[in-house]
Each structure stands twice: as structure tokens, then as C-alpha cells.
């Protein structure tokens, strides 16, 4: 995974999400939304890892599509946490910006891979 930029970025993002969750839960006493962020945010990298070990081009696209959905879901939960004042603008930006970058990368990889099939 260290050879893949998306693999590296999604793993680093998962680390940030885990650290966010560790700090967030005890301080804010909010467990449901933060647990959702933890689940979807760490799933991004797990599905990228699966995609990098795909058995076919279609399997690769499928796993990355799941990763794309999980990344977008993570952004949703972050937006909800911010809109309900559970996290600051700084915390929001520090997690949303890399998530958006990863989401754009995944979408680009999917499109490029699909175009190679044509």
C-alpha cells in the first residue's frame, strides 16, 4: 500500500479519524455520530486496500466505488457534527479537506479505469 498515493492518503486519513474519535467521544459525550465517522472514515482506506488487491478491473472499480461512498458518507457525518456544534470549524476543516481530496482522487481513478475498459 505504501507505493500507492491513494493507499497512503486513505491510511493517513484513517489515522486522523481514529485520533479524532479518541479525543471526541470523552470530551463531547456524543457517541452515535462520532462512531459513524469512525466506521465510515476508516472504511475508506480498508476498501482502497481491497481495491489494490482486486482480482479484476471490475473488482477494482467495485471496491473503489464502495470506498467513494464511504468517503462521501464520512463528509456527511462531519458536516452534521459541525452543523450541530459538536466540532469547531478548525476540526471540521482539518478532516473535511483531506476527505474531499481523497474523494476526488478516488473518483478520478474510477473514471480513468472505466475509460481504459472502453
Biopython code that builds the backbone (N, CA, C, O; Angstrom):
import numpy as np
from Bio.PDB.StructureBuilder import StructureBuilder

atoms = [
    (1, "UNK", "N", (0.820, -1.191, 0.000)),
    (1, "UNK", "CA", (0.000, 0.000, 0.000)),
    (1, "UNK", "C", (0.863, 1.254, 0.000)),
    (1, "UNK", "O", (0.393, 2.315, -0.409)),
    (2, "UNK", "N", (2.101, 1.163, 0.443)),
    (2, "UNK", "CA", (2.961, 2.338, 0.518)),
    (2, "UNK", "C", (3.332, 2.874, -0.855)),
    (2, "UNK", "O", (3.733, 4.032, -0.972)),
    (3, "UNK", "N", (3.208, 2.049, -1.908)),
    (3, "UNK", "CA", (3.521, 2.503, -3.252)),
    (3, "UNK", "C", (2.376, 3.295, -3.881)),
    (3, "UNK", "O", (2.582, 4.003, -4.867)),
    (4, "UNK", "N", (1.196, 3.184, -3.330)),
    (4, "UNK", "CA", (0.013, 3.825, -3.868)),
    (4, "UNK", "C", (-0.266, 5.139, -3.129)),
    (4, "UNK", "O", (-0.366, 5.162, -1.902)),
    (5, "UNK", "N", (-0.390, 6.219, -3.884)),
    (5, "UNK", "CA", (-0.686, 7.516, -3.268)),
    (5, "UNK", "C", (-2.050, 7.482, -2.582)),
    (5, "UNK", "O", (-2.192, 7.957, -1.456)),
    (6, "UNK", "N", (-3.051, 6.921, -3.261)),
    (6, "UNK", "CA", (-4.385, 6.864, -2.658)),
    (6, "UNK", "C", (-4.380, 5.935, -1.439)),
    (6, "UNK", "O", (-5.078, 6.189, -0.457)),
    (7, "UNK", "N", (-3.603, 4.876, -1.506)),
    (7, "UNK", "CA", (-3.488, 3.975, -0.358)),
    (7, "UNK", "C", (-2.880, 4.686, 0.835)),
    (7, "UNK", "O", (-3.354, 4.552, 1.963)),
    (8, "UNK", "N", (-1.820, 5.447, 0.572)),
    (8, "UNK", "CA", (-1.146, 6.176, 1.645)),
    (8, "UNK", "C", (-2.051, 7.257, 2.237)),
    (8, "UNK", "O", (-2.168, 7.380, 3.456)),
    (9, "UNK", "N", (-2.686, 8.033, 1.368)),
    (9, "UNK", "CA", (-3.548, 9.121, 1.848)),
    (9, "UNK", "C", (-4.761, 8.592, 2.614)),
    (9, "UNK", "O", (-5.151, 9.165, 3.632)),
    (10, "UNK", "N", (-5.350, 7.513, 2.134)),
    (10, "UNK", "CA", (-6.522, 6.972, 2.826)),
    (10, "UNK", "C", (-6.135, 6.351, 4.166)),
    (10, "UNK", "O", (-6.918, 6.397, 5.115)),
    (11, "UNK", "N", (-4.939, 5.773, 4.255)),
    (11, "UNK", "CA", (-4.473, 5.229, 5.537)),
    (11, "UNK", "C", (-4.190, 6.368, 6.525)),
    (11, "UNK", "O", (-4.569, 6.290, 7.694)),
    (12, "UNK", "N", (-3.530, 7.415, 6.051)),
    (12, "UNK", "CA", (-3.270, 8.580, 6.908)),
    (12, "UNK", "C", (-4.577, 9.212, 7.379)),
    (12, "UNK", "O", (-4.684, 9.656, 8.522)),
    (13, "UNK", "N", (-5.567, 9.249, 6.490)),
    (13, "UNK", "CA", (-6.880, 9.791, 6.852)),
    (13, "UNK", "C", (-7.524, 8.928, 7.934)),
    (13, "UNK", "O", (-8.113, 9.457, 8.876)),
    (14, "UNK", "N", (-7.418, 7.617, 7.808)),
    (14, "UNK", "CA", (-7.973, 6.711, 8.821)),
    (14, "UNK", "C", (-7.328, 6.963, 10.180)),
    (14, "UNK", "O", (-8.005, 6.929, 11.207)),
    (15, "UNK", "N", (-6.030, 7.213, 10.186)),
    (15, "UNK", "CA", (-5.332, 7.528, 11.443)),
    (15, "UNK", "C", (-5.901, 8.807, 12.050)),
    (15, "UNK", "O", (-6.139, 8.869, 13.256)),
    (16, "UNK", "N", (-6.119, 9.822, 11.226)),
    (16, "UNK", "CA", (-6.693, 11.083, 11.706)),
    (16, "UNK", "C", (-8.100, 10.863, 12.275)),
    (16, "UNK", "O", (-8.465, 11.449, 13.294)),
    (17, "UNK", "N", (-8.871, 10.026, 11.612)),
    (17, "UNK", "CA", (-10.229, 9.734, 12.067)),
    (17, "UNK", "C", (-10.196, 9.011, 13.416)),
    (17, "UNK", "O", (-10.971, 9.343, 14.313)),
    (18, "UNK", "N", (-9.316, 8.038, 13.564)),
    (18, "UNK", "CA", (-9.201, 7.309, 14.829)),
    (18, "UNK", "C", (-8.785, 8.262, 15.949)),
    (18, "UNK", "O", (-9.345, 8.217, 17.045)),
    (19, "UNK", "N", (-7.810, 9.117, 15.678)),
    (19, "UNK", "CA", (-7.376, 10.084, 16.688)),
    (19, "UNK", "C", (-8.484, 11.079, 17.031)),
    (19, "UNK", "O", (-8.652, 11.449, 18.192)),
    (20, "UNK", "N", (-9.228, 11.503, 16.033)),
    (20, "UNK", "CA", (-10.380, 12.378, 16.254)),
    (20, "UNK", "C", (-11.391, 11.685, 17.162)),
    (20, "UNK", "O", (-11.889, 12.282, 18.117)),
    (21, "UNK", "N", (-11.686, 10.447, 16.864)),
    (21, "UNK", "CA", (-12.662, 9.688, 17.658)),
    (21, "UNK", "C", (-12.200, 9.537, 19.106)),
    (21, "UNK", "O", (-12.996, 9.676, 20.035)),
    (22, "UNK", "N", (-10.915, 9.252, 19.291)),
    (22, "UNK", "CA", (-10.388, 9.087, 20.655)),
    (22, "UNK", "C", (-10.546, 10.368, 21.466)),
    (22, "UNK", "O", (-10.863, 10.307, 22.655)),
    (23, "UNK", "N", (-10.334, 11.515, 20.852)),
    (23, "UNK", "CA", (-10.459, 12.797, 21.552)),
    (23, "UNK", "C", (-11.915, 13.233, 21.668)),
    (23, "UNK", "O", (-12.329, 13.819, 22.668)),
    (24, "UNK", "N", (-12.671, 12.936, 20.638)),
    (24, "UNK", "CA", (-14.030, 13.455, 20.545)),
    (24, "UNK", "C", (-14.977, 12.815, 21.548)),
    (24, "UNK", "O", (-15.677, 13.527, 22.268)),
    (25, "UNK", "N", (-15.016, 11.530, 21.611)),
    (25, "UNK", "CA", (-16.009, 10.828, 22.423)),
    (25, "UNK", "C", (-15.999, 11.231, 23.893)),
    (25, "UNK", "O", (-17.050, 11.601, 24.415)),
    (26, "UNK", "N", (-14.863, 11.177, 24.587)),
    (26, "UNK", "CA", (-14.896, 11.508, 26.018)),
    (26, "UNK", "C", (-15.234, 12.980, 26.296)),
    (26, "UNK", "O", (-15.913, 13.291, 27.274)),
    (27, "UNK", "N", (-14.763, 13.870, 25.439)),
    (27, "UNK", "CA", (-14.980, 15.296, 25.676)),
    (27, "UNK", "C", (-16.426, 15.719, 25.449)),
    (27, "UNK", "O", (-17.011, 16.423, 26.272)),
    (28, "UNK", "N", (-16.980, 15.297, 24.360)),
    (28, "UNK", "CA", (-18.286, 15.794, 23.952)),
    (28, "UNK", "C", (-19.451, 14.934, 24.414)),
    (28, "UNK", "O", (-20.604, 15.359, 24.331)),
    (29, "UNK", "N", (-19.169, 13.746, 24.893)),
    (29, "UNK", "CA", (-20.212, 12.818, 25.341)),
    (29, "UNK", "C", (-21.206, 12.498, 24.216)),
    (29, "UNK", "O", (-22.385, 12.247, 24.463)),
    (30, "UNK", "N", (-20.719, 12.511, 23.022)),
    (30, "UNK", "CA", (-21.547, 12.189, 21.854)),
    (30, "UNK", "C", (-20.947, 10.944, 21.222)),
    (30, "UNK", "O", (-19.814, 10.989, 20.741)),
    (31, "UNK", "N", (-21.662, 9.856, 21.210)),
    (31, "UNK", "CA", (-21.078, 8.594, 20.774)),
    (31, "UNK", "C", (-21.645, 8.072, 19.460)),
    (31, "UNK", "O", (-20.936, 7.385, 18.724)),
    (32, "UNK", "N", (-22.880, 8.370, 19.149)),
    (32, "UNK", "CA", (-23.503, 7.806, 17.947)),
    (32, "UNK", "C", (-22.904, 8.416, 16.673)),
    (32, "UNK", "O", (-22.441, 7.683, 15.800)),
    (33, "UNK", "N", (-22.908, 9.723, 16.562)),
    (33, "UNK", "CA", (-22.388, 10.368, 15.356)),
    (33, "UNK", "C", (-20.887, 10.136, 15.195)),
    (33, "UNK", "O", (-20.403, 9.861, 14.097)),
    (34, "UNK", "N", (-20.168, 10.249, 16.295)),
    (34, "UNK", "CA", (-18.715, 10.051, 16.204)),
    (34, "UNK", "C", (-18.376, 8.611, 15.843)),
    (34, "UNK", "O", (-17.381, 8.366, 15.161)),
    (35, "UNK", "N", (-19.173, 7.669, 16.283)),
    (35, "UNK", "CA", (-18.968, 6.259, 15.924)),
    (35, "UNK", "C", (-19.210, 6.059, 14.421)),
    (35, "UNK", "O", (-18.525, 5.265, 13.776)),
    (36, "UNK", "N", (-20.179, 6.777, 13.880)),
    (36, "UNK", "CA", (-20.448, 6.702, 12.440)),
    (36, "UNK", "C", (-19.255, 7.236, 11.642)),
    (36, "UNK", "O", (-18.868, 6.655, 10.628)),
    (37, "UNK", "N", (-18.678, 8.341, 12.109)),
    (37, "UNK", "CA", (-17.493, 8.903, 11.449)),
    (37, "UNK", "C", (-16.345, 7.901, 11.519)),
    (37, "UNK", "O", (-15.633, 7.699, 10.536)),
    (38, "UNK", "N", (-16.167, 7.283, 12.665)),
    (38, "UNK", "CA", (-15.108, 6.288, 12.825)),
    (38, "UNK", "C", (-15.299, 5.134, 11.850)),
    (38, "UNK", "O", (-14.353, 4.714, 11.183)),
    (39, "UNK", "N", (-16.513, 4.626, 11.768)),
    (39, "UNK", "CA", (-16.804, 3.487, 10.903)),
    (39, "UNK", "C", (-16.574, 3.816, 9.424)),
    (39, "UNK", "O", (-15.850, 3.104, 8.727)),
    (40, "UNK", "N", (-17.193, 4.895, 8.958)),
    (40, "UNK", "CA", (-17.072, 5.222, 7.536)),
    (40, "UNK", "C", (-15.687, 5.750, 7.186)),
    (40, "UNK", "O", (-15.156, 5.445, 6.118)),
    (41, "UNK", "N", (-15.101, 6.539, 8.078)),
    (41, "UNK", "CA", (-13.778, 7.119, 7.800)),
    (41, "UNK", "C", (-12.667, 6.092, 7.719)),
    (41, "UNK", "O", (-11.738, 6.250, 6.926)),
    (42, "UNK", "N", (-12.743, 5.046, 8.521)),
    (42, "UNK", "CA", (-11.720, 4.003, 8.444)),
    (42, "UNK", "C", (-12.020, 3.012, 7.324)),
    (42, "UNK", "O", (-11.120, 2.328, 6.836)),
    (43, "UNK", "N", (-13.268, 2.937, 6.926)),
    (43, "UNK", "CA", (-13.659, 2.037, 5.835)),
    (43, "UNK", "C", (-13.105, 2.502, 4.489)),
    (43, "UNK", "O", (-12.888, 1.685, 3.595)),
    (44, "UNK", "N", (-12.878, 3.791, 4.341)),
    (44, "UNK", "CA", (-12.335, 4.324, 3.083)),
    (44, "UNK", "C", (-11.026, 3.610, 2.745)),
    (44, "UNK", "O", (-10.887, 3.039, 1.663)),
    (45, "UNK", "N", (-10.088, 3.644, 3.658)),
    (45, "UNK", "CA", (-8.788, 3.025, 3.420)),
    (45, "UNK", "C", (-8.859, 1.515, 3.309)),
    (45, "UNK", "O", (-8.121, 0.912, 2.530)),
    (46, "UNK", "N", (-9.745, 0.897, 4.084)),
    (46, "UNK", "CA", (-9.889, -0.560, 4.022)),
    (46, "UNK", "C", (-10.365, -0.989, 2.635)),
    (46, "UNK", "O", (-9.896, -1.993, 2.098)),
    (47, "UNK", "N", (-11.284, -0.241, 2.066)),
    (47, "UNK", "CA", (-11.777, -0.574, 0.727)),
    (47, "UNK", "C", (-10.773, -0.221, -0.365)),
    (47, "UNK", "O", (-10.716, -0.894, -1.395)),
    (48, "UNK", "N", (-9.990, 0.818, -0.151)),
    (48, "UNK", "CA", (-8.894, 1.110, -1.086)),
    (48, "UNK", "C", (-7.904, -0.047, -1.071)),
    (48, "UNK", "O", (-7.441, -0.491, -2.122)),
    (49, "UNK", "N", (-7.583, -0.528, 0.115)),
    (49, "UNK", "CA", (-6.667, -1.671, 0.240)),
    (49, "UNK", "C", (-7.214, -2.872, -0.524)),
    (49, "UNK", "O", (-6.483, -3.537, -1.258)),
    (50, "UNK", "N", (-8.504, -3.143, -0.347)),
    (50, "UNK", "CA", (-9.118, -4.249, -1.079)),
    (50, "UNK", "C", (-9.042, -4.021, -2.589)),
    (50, "UNK", "O", (-8.784, -4.953, -3.351)),
    (51, "UNK", "N", (-9.267, -2.789, -3.013)),
    (51, "UNK", "CA", (-9.199, -2.478, -4.445)),
    (51, "UNK", "C", (-7.800, -2.729, -4.995)),
    (51, "UNK", "O", (-7.644, -3.240, -6.104)),
    (52, "UNK", "N", (-6.793, -2.370, -4.221)),
    (52, "UNK", "CA", (-5.413, -2.566, -4.675)),
    (52, "UNK", "C", (-5.064, -4.043, -4.802)),
    (52, "UNK", "O", (-4.093, -4.399, -5.469)),
    (53, "UNK", "N", (-5.848, -4.894, -4.171)),
    (53, "UNK", "CA", (-5.638, -6.338, -4.273)),
    (53, "UNK", "C", (-6.765, -7.008, -5.059)),
    (53, "UNK", "O", (-7.017, -8.202, -4.901)),
    (54, "UNK", "N", (-7.431, -6.240, -5.895)),
    (54, "UNK", "CA", (-8.570, -6.750, -6.656)),
    (54, "UNK", "C", (-8.146, -7.855, -7.618)),
    (54, "UNK", "O", (-7.000, -7.923, -8.063)),
    (55, "UNK", "N", (-9.107, -8.710, -7.919)),
    (55, "UNK", "CA", (-8.855, -9.838, -8.813)),
    (55, "UNK", "C", (-9.071, -9.483, -10.274)),
    (55, "UNK", "O", (-8.620, -10.201, -11.167)),
    (56, "UNK", "N", (-9.760, -8.373, -10.519)),
    (56, "UNK", "CA", (-10.020, -7.951, -11.895)),
    (56, "UNK", "C", (-10.216, -6.435, -11.919)),
    (56, "UNK", "O", (-10.313, -5.791, -10.874)),
    (57, "UNK", "N", (-10.270, -5.891, -13.105)),
    (57, "UNK", "CA", (-10.511, -4.455, -13.253)),
    (57, "UNK", "C", (-11.899, -4.081, -12.718)),
    (57, "UNK", "O", (-12.061, -3.042, -12.078)),
    (58, "UNK", "N", (-12.895, -4.928, -12.982)),
    (58, "UNK", "CA", (-14.243, -4.654, -12.474)),
    (58, "UNK", "C", (-14.295, -4.750, -10.945)),
    (58, "UNK", "O", (-14.992, -3.968, -10.298)),
    (59, "UNK", "N", (-13.570, -5.691, -10.377)),
    (59, "UNK", "CA", (-13.488, -5.807, -8.916)),
    (59, "UNK", "C", (-12.820, -4.561, -8.337)),
    (59, "UNK", "O", (-13.248, -4.041, -7.307)),
    (60, "UNK", "N", (-11.770, -4.087, -9.006)),
    (60, "UNK", "CA", (-11.068, -2.868, -8.609)),
    (60, "UNK", "C", (-12.031, -1.685, -8.578)),
    (60, "UNK", "O", (-12.067, -0.929, -7.607)),
    (61, "UNK", "N", (-12.808, -1.530, -9.647)),
    (61, "UNK", "CA", (-13.774, -0.431, -9.735)),
    (61, "UNK", "C", (-14.833, -0.568, -8.641)),
    (61, "UNK", "O", (-15.212, 0.415, -8.005)),
    (62, "UNK", "N", (-15.302, -1.788, -8.431)),
    (62, "UNK", "CA", (-16.331, -2.025, -7.414)),
    (62, "UNK", "C", (-15.830, -1.639, -6.014)),
    (62, "UNK", "O", (-16.528, -0.947, -5.274)),
    (63, "UNK", "N", (-14.635, -2.081, -5.659)),
    (63, "UNK", "CA", (-14.088, -1.777, -4.319)),
    (63, "UNK", "C", (-13.853, -0.276, -4.163)),
    (63, "UNK", "O", (-14.119, 0.292, -3.104)),
    (64, "UNK", "N", (-13.356, 0.360, -5.217)),
    (64, "UNK", "CA", (-13.153, 1.810, -5.138)),
    (64, "UNK", "C", (-14.483, 2.553, -5.058)),
    (64, "UNK", "O", (-14.571, 3.602, -4.420)),
    (65, "UNK", "N", (-15.508, 2.020, -5.696)),
    (65, "UNK", "CA", (-16.834, 2.640, -5.614)),
    (65, "UNK", "C", (-17.366, 2.587, -4.191)),
    (65, "UNK", "O", (-17.997, 3.536, -3.725)),
    (66, "UNK", "N", (-17.116, 1.491, -3.507)),
    (66, "UNK", "CA", (-17.509, 1.396, -2.095)),
    (66, "UNK", "C", (-16.725, 2.420, -1.277)),
    (66, "UNK", "O", (-17.288, 3.094, -0.415)),
    (67, "UNK", "N", (-15.442, 2.532, -1.547)),
    (67, "UNK", "CA", (-14.593, 3.498, -0.851)),
    (67, "UNK", "C", (-15.094, 4.928, -1.092)),
    (67, "UNK", "O", (-15.108, 5.753, -0.178)),
    (68, "UNK", "N", (-15.498, 5.204, -2.320)),
    (68, "UNK", "CA", (-16.033, 6.519, -2.668)),
    (68, "UNK", "C", (-17.279, 6.817, -1.846)),
    (68, "UNK", "O", (-17.419, 7.919, -1.314)),
    (69, "UNK", "N", (-18.177, 5.859, -1.736)),
    (69, "UNK", "CA", (-19.400, 6.046, -0.953)),
    (69, "UNK", "C", (-19.086, 6.267, 0.523)),
    (69, "UNK", "O", (-19.697, 7.119, 1.169)),
    (70, "UNK", "N", (-18.147, 5.513, 1.051)),
    (70, "UNK", "CA", (-17.770, 5.652, 2.462)),
    (70, "UNK", "C", (-17.139, 7.020, 2.719)),
    (70, "UNK", "O", (-17.375, 7.633, 3.760)),
    (71, "UNK", "N", (-16.350, 7.487, 1.782)),
    (71, "UNK", "CA", (-15.709, 8.798, 1.923)),
    (71, "UNK", "C", (-16.765, 9.904, 1.919)),
    (71, "UNK", "O", (-16.716, 10.823, 2.735)),
    (72, "UNK", "N", (-17.711, 9.806, 1.001)),
    (72, "UNK", "CA", (-18.778, 10.795, 0.945)),
    (72, "UNK", "C", (-19.640, 10.736, 2.199)),
    (72, "UNK", "O", (-20.084, 11.772, 2.693)),
    (73, "UNK", "N", (-19.883, 9.534, 2.719)),
    (73, "UNK", "CA", (-20.638, 9.392, 3.964)),
    (73, "UNK", "C", (-19.887, 10.037, 5.131)),
    (73, "UNK", "O", (-20.498, 10.670, 5.991)),
    (74, "UNK", "N", (-18.584, 9.876, 5.157)),
    (74, "UNK", "CA", (-17.774, 10.487, 6.208)),
    (74, "UNK", "C", (-17.920, 12.005, 6.179)),
    (74, "UNK", "O", (-18.059, 12.646, 7.220)),
    (75, "UNK", "N", (-17.887, 12.564, 4.990)),
    (75, "UNK", "CA", (-18.061, 14.017, 4.841)),
    (75, "UNK", "C", (-19.441, 14.433, 5.378)),
    (75, "UNK", "O", (-19.570, 15.460, 6.043)),
    (76, "UNK", "N", (-20.448, 13.639, 5.086)),
    (76, "UNK", "CA", (-21.792, 13.921, 5.593)),
    (76, "UNK", "C", (-21.798, 13.983, 7.123)),
    (76, "UNK", "O", (-22.321, 14.934, 7.704)),
    (77, "UNK", "N", (-21.216, 12.971, 7.772)),
    (77, "UNK", "CA", (-21.216, 12.951, 9.245)),
    (77, "UNK", "C", (-20.428, 14.124, 9.812)),
    (77, "UNK", "O", (-20.812, 14.701, 10.830)),
    (78, "UNK", "N", (-19.331, 14.475, 9.155)),
    (78, "UNK", "CA", (-18.559, 15.634, 9.604)),
    (78, "UNK", "C", (-19.380, 16.913, 9.472)),
    (78, "UNK", "O", (-19.375, 17.756, 10.369)),
    (79, "UNK", "N", (-20.083, 17.053, 8.353)),
    (79, "UNK", "CA", (-20.940, 18.225, 8.154)),
    (79, "UNK", "C", (-22.027, 18.289, 9.226)),
    (79, "UNK", "O", (-22.338, 19.366, 9.735)),
    (80, "UNK", "N", (-22.597, 17.149, 9.564)),
    (80, "UNK", "CA", (-23.632, 17.098, 10.589)),
    (80, "UNK", "C", (-23.070, 17.459, 11.967)),
    (80, "UNK", "O", (-23.693, 18.210, 12.718)),
    (81, "UNK", "N", (-21.909, 16.930, 12.289)),
    (81, "UNK", "CA", (-21.269, 17.274, 13.570)),
    (81, "UNK", "C", (-20.961, 18.764, 13.653)),
    (81, "UNK", "O", (-21.127, 19.380, 14.706)),
    (82, "UNK", "N", (-20.517, 19.335, 12.552)),
    (82, "UNK", "CA", (-20.207, 20.768, 12.530)),
    (82, "UNK", "C", (-21.490, 21.597, 12.631)),
    (82, "UNK", "O", (-21.543, 22.567, 13.388)),
    (83, "UNK", "N", (-22.511, 21.223, 11.881)),
    (83, "UNK", "CA", (-23.769, 21.981, 11.860)),
    (83, "UNK", "C", (-24.485, 21.949, 13.211)),
    (83, "UNK", "O", (-25.271, 22.845, 13.521)),
    (84, "UNK", "N", (-24.218, 20.935, 13.998)),
    (84, "UNK", "CA", (-24.858, 20.818, 15.312)),
    (84, "UNK", "C", (-23.918, 21.237, 16.447)),
    (84, "UNK", "O", (-24.186, 20.962, 17.617)),
    (85, "UNK", "N", (-22.837, 21.890, 16.097)),
    (85, "UNK", "CA", (-21.895, 22.480, 17.051)),
    (85, "UNK", "C", (-21.161, 21.469, 17.931)),
    (85, "UNK", "O", (-20.735, 21.803, 19.036)),
    (86, "UNK", "N", (-21.013, 20.243, 17.448)),
    (86, "UNK", "CA", (-20.210, 19.277, 18.193)),
    (86, "UNK", "C", (-18.721, 19.439, 17.910)),
    (86, "UNK", "O", (-17.882, 19.088, 18.739)),
    (87, "UNK", "N", (-18.397, 19.977, 16.725)),
    (87, "UNK", "CA", (-16.987, 20.208, 16.393)),
    (87, "UNK", "C", (-16.811, 21.641, 15.897)),
    (87, "UNK", "O", (-17.743, 22.264, 15.389)),
    (88, "UNK", "N", (-15.591, 22.140, 16.060)),
    (88, "UNK", "CA", (-15.274, 23.509, 15.641)),
    (88, "UNK", "C", (-15.029, 23.559, 14.131)),
    (88, "UNK", "O", (-14.886, 22.530, 13.472)),
    (89, "UNK", "N", (-14.988, 24.754, 13.619)),
    (89, "UNK", "CA", (-14.677, 24.974, 12.196)),
    (89, "UNK", "C", (-13.296, 24.402, 11.874)),
    (89, "UNK", "O", (-13.102, 23.802, 10.817)),
    (90, "UNK", "N", (-12.355, 24.585, 12.769)),
    (90, "UNK", "CA", (-10.997, 24.075, 12.556)),
    (90, "UNK", "C", (-10.984, 22.546, 12.504)),
    (90, "UNK", "O", (-10.364, 21.960, 11.617)),
    (91, "UNK", "N", (-11.662, 21.907, 13.446)),
    (91, "UNK", "CA", (-11.738, 20.440, 13.438)),
    (91, "UNK", "C", (-12.418, 19.947, 12.160)),
    (91, "UNK", "O", (-11.977, 18.980, 11.538)),
    (92, "UNK", "N", (-13.482, 20.620, 11.787)),
    (92, "UNK", "CA", (-14.218, 20.276, 10.577)),
    (92, "UNK", "C", (-13.317, 20.370, 9.348)),
    (92, "UNK", "O", (-13.223, 19.426, 8.564)),
    (93, "UNK", "N", (-12.658, 21.514, 9.187)),
    (93, "UNK", "CA", (-11.788, 21.727, 8.027)),
    (93, "UNK", "C", (-10.618, 20.742, 7.998)),
    (93, "UNK", "O", (-10.230, 20.257, 6.935)),
    (94, "UNK", "N", (-10.062, 20.452, 9.177)),
    (94, "UNK", "CA", (-8.908, 19.546, 9.247)),
    (94, "UNK", "C", (-9.250, 18.123, 8.812)),
    (94, "UNK", "O", (-8.364, 17.374, 8.401)),
    (95, "UNK", "N", (-10.502, 17.752, 8.895)),
    (95, "UNK", "CA", (-10.919, 16.420, 8.453)),
    (95, "UNK", "C", (-11.624, 16.446, 7.101)),
    (95, "UNK", "O", (-11.443, 15.544, 6.283)),
    (96, "UNK", "N", (-12.419, 17.470, 6.871)),
    (96, "UNK", "CA", (-13.159, 17.525, 5.604)),
    (96, "UNK", "C", (-12.230, 17.737, 4.415)),
    (96, "UNK", "O", (-12.404, 17.092, 3.381)),
    (97, "UNK", "N", (-11.256, 18.617, 4.537)),
    (97, "UNK", "CA", (-10.385, 18.913, 3.389)),
    (97, "UNK", "C", (-9.664, 17.675, 2.860)),
    (97, "UNK", "O", (-9.693, 17.443, 1.651)),
    (98, "UNK", "N", (-9.017, 16.870, 3.705)),
    (98, "UNK", "CA", (-8.394, 15.657, 3.164)),
    (98, "UNK", "C", (-9.426, 14.652, 2.647)),
    (98, "UNK", "O", (-9.149, 13.917, 1.699)),
    (99, "UNK", "N", (-10.602, 14.613, 3.256)),
    (99, "UNK", "CA", (-11.646, 13.705, 2.779)),
    (99, "UNK", "C", (-12.089, 14.086, 1.368)),
    (99, "UNK", "O", (-12.275, 13.218, 0.515)),
    (100, "UNK", "N", (-12.255, 15.372, 1.128)),
    (100, "UNK", "CA", (-12.638, 15.847, -0.203)),
    (100, "UNK", "C", (-11.525, 15.534, -1.215)),
    (100, "UNK", "O", (-11.806, 15.116, -2.338)),
    (101, "UNK", "N", (-10.284, 15.732, -0.820)),
    (101, "UNK", "CA", (-9.150, 15.415, -1.697)),
    (101, "UNK", "C", (-9.143, 13.925, -2.053)),
    (101, "UNK", "O", (-8.965, 13.564, -3.216)),
    (102, "UNK", "N", (-9.333, 13.072, -1.060)),
    (102, "UNK", "CA", (-9.365, 11.623, -1.287)),
    (102, "UNK", "C", (-10.553, 11.261, -2.176)),
    (102, "UNK", "O", (-10.417, 10.450, -3.092)),
    (103, "UNK", "N", (-11.703, 11.850, -1.914)),
    (103, "UNK", "CA", (-12.892, 11.587, -2.715)),
    (103, "UNK", "C", (-12.641, 11.938, -4.183)),
    (103, "UNK", "O", (-12.996, 11.164, -5.072)),
    (104, "UNK", "N", (-12.044, 13.076, -4.437)),
    (104, "UNK", "CA", (-11.737, 13.487, -5.815)),
    (104, "UNK", "C", (-10.752, 12.519, -6.465)),
    (104, "UNK", "O", (-10.893, 12.183, -7.640)),
    (105, "UNK", "N", (-9.762, 12.074, -5.707)),
    (105, "UNK", "CA", (-8.788, 11.120, -6.243)),
    (105, "UNK", "C", (-9.463, 9.802, -6.610)),
    (105, "UNK", "O", (-9.221, 9.244, -7.681)),
    (106, "UNK", "N", (-10.307, 9.316, -5.714)),
    (106, "UNK", "CA", (-10.996, 8.050, -5.969)),
    (106, "UNK", "C", (-11.876, 8.164, -7.205)),
    (106, "UNK", "O", (-11.866, 7.282, -8.064)),
    (107, "UNK", "N", (-12.632, 9.242, -7.294)),
    (107, "UNK", "CA", (-13.499, 9.445, -8.465)),
    (107, "UNK", "C", (-12.683, 9.484, -9.748)),
    (107, "UNK", "O", (-13.076, 8.903, -10.760)),
    (108, "UNK", "N", (-11.567, 10.158, -9.704)),
    (108, "UNK", "CA", (-10.695, 10.249, -10.882)),
    (108, "UNK", "C", (-10.154, 8.876, -11.281)),
    (108, "UNK", "O", (-10.124, 8.535, -12.463)),
    (109, "UNK", "N", (-9.732, 8.099, -10.297)),
    (109, "UNK", "CA", (-9.208, 6.757, -10.572)),
    (109, "UNK", "C", (-10.301, 5.880, -11.182)),
    (109, "UNK", "O", (-10.042, 5.134, -12.127)),
    (110, "UNK", "N", (-11.512, 5.964, -10.650)),
    (110, "UNK", "CA", (-12.622, 5.172, -11.178)),
    (110, "UNK", "C", (-12.898, 5.551, -12.633)),
    (110, "UNK", "O", (-13.035, 4.675, -13.488)),
    (111, "UNK", "N", (-12.979, 6.843, -12.914)),
    (111, "UNK", "CA", (-13.262, 7.312, -14.268)),
    (111, "UNK", "C", (-12.167, 6.870, -15.235)),
    (111, "UNK", "O", (-12.460, 6.385, -16.328)),
    (112, "UNK", "N", (-10.900, 7.037, -14.834)),
    (112, "UNK", "CA", (-9.767, 6.643, -15.673)),
    (112, "UNK", "C", (-9.800, 5.145, -15.942)),
    (112, "UNK", "O", (-9.582, 4.707, -17.071)),
    (113, "UNK", "N", (-10.070, 4.364, -14.908)),
    (113, "UNK", "CA", (-10.113, 2.908, -15.060)),
    (113, "UNK", "C", (-11.265, 2.483, -15.968)),
    (113, "UNK", "O", (-11.097, 1.593, -16.802)),
    (114, "UNK", "N", (-12.432, 3.107, -15.817)),
    (114, "UNK", "CA", (-13.567, 2.795, -16.679)),
    (114, "UNK", "C", (-13.261, 3.149, -18.131)),
    (114, "UNK", "O", (-13.630, 2.408, -19.042)),
    (115, "UNK", "N", (-12.592, 4.270, -18.349)),
    (115, "UNK", "CA", (-12.253, 4.693, -19.712)),
    (115, "UNK", "C", (-11.265, 3.737, -20.363)),
    (115, "UNK", "O", (-11.275, 3.574, -21.583)),
    (116, "UNK", "N", (-10.408, 3.103, -19.562)),
    (116, "UNK", "CA", (-9.469, 2.124, -20.096)),
    (116, "UNK", "C", (-10.211, 0.870, -20.574)),
    (116, "UNK", "O", (-9.723, 0.155, -21.449)),
    (117, "UNK", "N", (-11.386, 0.606, -20.002)),
    (117, "UNK", "CA", (-12.180, -0.546, -20.400)),
    (117, "UNK", "C", (-12.853, -0.330, -21.759)),
    (117, "UNK", "O", (-13.203, -1.286, -22.451)),
    (118, "UNK", "N", (-13.025, 0.939, -22.125)),
    (118, "UNK", "CA", (-13.740, 1.246, -23.367)),
    (118, "UNK", "C", (-12.906, 0.992, -24.594)),
    (118, "UNK", "O", (-13.374, 1.205, -25.713)),
]
sb = StructureBuilder()
sb.init_structure("model")
sb.init_model(0)
sb.init_chain("A")
sb.init_seg("    ")
for serial, (resi, resn, name, xyz) in enumerate(atoms, 1):
    if name == "N":
        sb.init_residue(resn, " ", resi, " ")
    sb.init_atom(name, np.array(xyz, "f"), 0.0, 1.0, " ", f" {name:<3s}", serial, name[0])
structure = sb.get_structure()
